[in-house]
Amino acid sequence: MDELDLLKRDWKKTEDDFPKLSYNDIYKMILKKSSSIVKWIFIISLLEFGLWLIISFALKDNKSMERFKTYDADLILIPLTVIGYVVLAYFFYLFYKNYRTISVTDNAKVLMENILKTRRSVKHYVAFNLIYLAVSVVLVMFIQFDQDEQFIAQIQQASADGELVKYYVIVILTTMAFLAIAIGVLLLFYWLVYGILLGRLNKNYRELKKLEF
């Protein structure tokens, strides 16, 4: 039983030897817990971004990455990268704004609305990351088909052997399997981290509804 549950239990007691807590006492506790949760959502999103930056720098000198840099694909990769950073910066701002807004909320109805906004923001953030990953993988695959000498040689050989369709099917299925695994891992991470935080935020939302109605 957490601190809020203990306060609720004491609030409902009618015995003289227990202090009866007011509506405001319970509301302030819910506000404090909600503000802390949204703050952690903001912090974790920044830590996640930092982790991806570290991974990208660690893989920068990888042979595959070095070969990929030689492709004439800046017209695709640069806009894709800029869009990714701009959208992520927007979400970081949104999470921080949600935290600041909830921290100074002095009305239960407004707090409920802000909790719903935060839930939507997190869901949109997760959806964007998954869609961005899928789009990036597909674009990289097309670039490699078009410019990677090894892929081009394999395509030509498959065409000469009359197995071009089979080759494409194998590559596409392999890519889809890799993408499915990557998305599955990310979904598990998001469920373990953001899912738990949103679950606690939903609990606070239900408690506010009980207080209001």
C-alpha positions in Angstrom: 0.0 0.0 0.0 1.6 3.3 -1.0 1.4 6.7 0.7 -1.6 7.8 -1.2 -3.6 4.7 -0.2 -2.6 5.2 3.4 -3.8 8.8 3.3 -7.1 7.8 1.7 -7.7 5.2 4.4 -7.1 7.7 7.1 -9.2 10.3 5.3 -12.2 7.9 5.5 -11.8 7.1 9.2 -14.4 8.6 11.5 -12.8 7.6 14.8 -11.8 10.6 17.0 -8.3 9.2 17.6 -7.4 9.5 13.9 -7.0 12.9 12.1 -9.5 13.2 9.2 -7.7 14.4 6.1 -9.4 16.9 3.9 -10.1 16.9 0.1 -7.1 19.2 -0.4 -4.7 16.8 1.4 -5.6 14.0 -0.9 -5.5 16.3 -4.0 -2.1 17.6 -3.1 -0.7 14.1 -2.7 -2.1 13.1 -6.1 -0.7 16.3 -7.6 2.7 15.6 -6.2 2.8 12.0 -7.4 1.6 13.0 -10.9 4.2 15.7 -11.2 6.9 13.3 -10.2 5.8 10.7 -12.8 5.7 13.3 -15.6 9.1 14.5 -14.6 10.5 11.0 -14.9 8.9 10.6 -18.3 10.8 13.7 -19.4 14.1 12.5 -17.8 13.8 9.0 -19.3 13.1 10.3 -22.8 16.3 12.4 -22.6 18.3 9.4 -21.3 16.9 7.3 -24.1 18.0 9.9 -26.7 21.4 10.0 -25.1 21.7 6.2 -25.3 20.9 6.2 -29.0 23.5 8.9 -29.6 26.1 6.8 -27.8 25.2 3.8 -29.9 25.4 5.8 -33.1 28.9 7.1 -32.2 30.0 3.7 -31.2 29.0 2.3 -34.6 30.3 5.2 -36.6 33.6 3.4 -37.5 31.9 0.1 -38.3 32.8 -1.2 -41.8 29.2 -1.2 -42.9 28.7 2.4 -41.8 31.9 3.5 -43.5 30.7 1.9 -46.7 27.3 3.4 -46.4 28.9 6.9 -46.1 30.2 6.5 -49.7 26.7 6.2 -51.1 25.2 9.3 -52.8 22.2 9.4 -50.4 22.5 12.8 -48.7 19.3 14.1 -50.3 17.5 11.3 -48.4 19.4 10.8 -45.2 20.0 14.5 -44.3 16.3 15.5 -44.4 15.4 12.2 -42.6 17.9 13.0 -39.8 16.8 16.6 -39.5 13.1 15.6 -39.3 14.0 13.0 -36.6 15.9 15.5 -34.4 13.2 18.2 -34.9 10.3 15.9 -33.9 12.2 14.5 -30.9 13.1 18.0 -29.7 9.4 18.8 -30.0 8.5 15.8 -27.8 11.2 16.7 -25.2 9.7 20.2 -25.1 6.2 18.8 -24.8 7.2 16.5 -21.9 8.9 19.3 -20.1 5.8 21.6 -20.7 3.5 18.8 -19.3 5.7 18.6 -16.2 5.7 22.3 -15.6 2.0 22.6 -16.3 1.0 19.7 -13.9 3.4 21.0 -11.2 1.5 24.3 -10.9 -2.1 22.9 -11.4 -4.5 24.0 -8.6 -7.7 22.5 -10.0 -8.6 18.8 -10.0 -10.4 19.0 -13.4 -7.5 20.7 -15.0 -5.1 18.2 -13.5 -7.2 15.4 -15.0 -7.0 17.1 -18.4 -3.3 17.5 -18.2 -2.9 13.8 -17.2 -4.8 12.8 -20.4 -2.6 15.2 -22.5 0.5 13.6 -21.0 -0.8 10.1 -21.9 -1.4 11.1 -25.5 2.0 12.7 -25.7 3.8 9.5 -24.6 1.7 7.4 -27.0 2.5 9.7 -29.9 6.2 9.7 -28.9 6.3 5.9 -28.9 4.4 5.7 -32.2 6.7 8.2 -33.9 9.9 6.3 -32.8 8.5 3.0 -34.2 7.3 4.5 -37.4 10.6 6.4 -37.8 12.6 3.2 -37.3 10.5 1.3 -39.9 10.8 4.1 -42.5 14.5 4.4 -41.9 15.1 0.7 -42.4 13.0 0.6 -45.7 14.9 3.7 -47.1 18.3 2.2 -46.2 17.3 -1.1 -47.9 16.3 0.8 -51.1 19.6 2.8 -51.0 21.6 -0.4 -50.7 19.7 -2.0 -53.6 20.5 1.0 -55.7 24.1 1.8 -54.8 25.7 -1.1 -52.8 28.1 -2.9 -55.2 27.7 -6.2 -53.3 23.9 -6.0 -53.5 24.0 -5.0 -57.2 26.3 -8.0 -58.0 24.0 -10.4 -56.1 20.9 -9.0 -58.0 22.7 -9.4 -61.3 23.7 -13.0 -60.4 20.2 -13.9 -59.3 18.8 -12.4 -62.5 21.2 -14.5 -64.6 20.2 -17.6 -62.7 16.5 -16.8 -63.1 16.0 -16.5 -59.3 15.6 -12.7 -59.1 12.1 -12.9 -57.5 13.4 -15.5 -55.0 16.3 -13.2 -54.1 14.1 -10.2 -53.5 11.7 -12.3 -51.4 14.5 -13.6 -49.2 16.0 -10.1 -48.7 12.6 -8.6 -47.9 11.6 -11.3 -45.5 14.9 -11.1 -43.7 14.6 -7.4 -43.4 11.0 -7.7 -42.1 12.1 -10.3 -39.6 14.9 -8.0 -38.4 12.5 -5.0 -38.2 9.9 -7.1 -36.3 12.5 -8.1 -33.7 13.7 -4.5 -33.3 10.2 -3.2 -32.9 9.4 -6.0 -30.5 12.4 -5.1 -28.4 11.5 -1.4 -28.4 7.9 -2.2 -27.5 9.0 -4.3 -24.6 11.3 -1.4 -23.4 8.5 1.1 -23.8 6.0 -1.1 -22.0 8.4 -1.7 -19.1 9.4 1.9 -18.7 6.7 4.3 -20.1 3.9 1.7 -19.6 4.6 1.4 -15.9 4.7 5.2 -15.5 1.5 5.7 -17.5 -0.1 2.9 -15.4 0.6 5.0 -12.3 -0.6 8.1 -14.0 -3.9 6.4 -14.9 -4.3 5.3 -11.3 -4.0 9.0 -10.2 -6.5 9.9 -12.9 -9.0 7.4 -11.5 -8.4 8.7 -7.9 -9.1 12.2 -9.1 -12.4 11.1 -10.7 -13.4 9.6 -7.3 -12.6 12.8 -5.6 -14.5 14.9 -8.1 -17.5 12.6 -8.4 
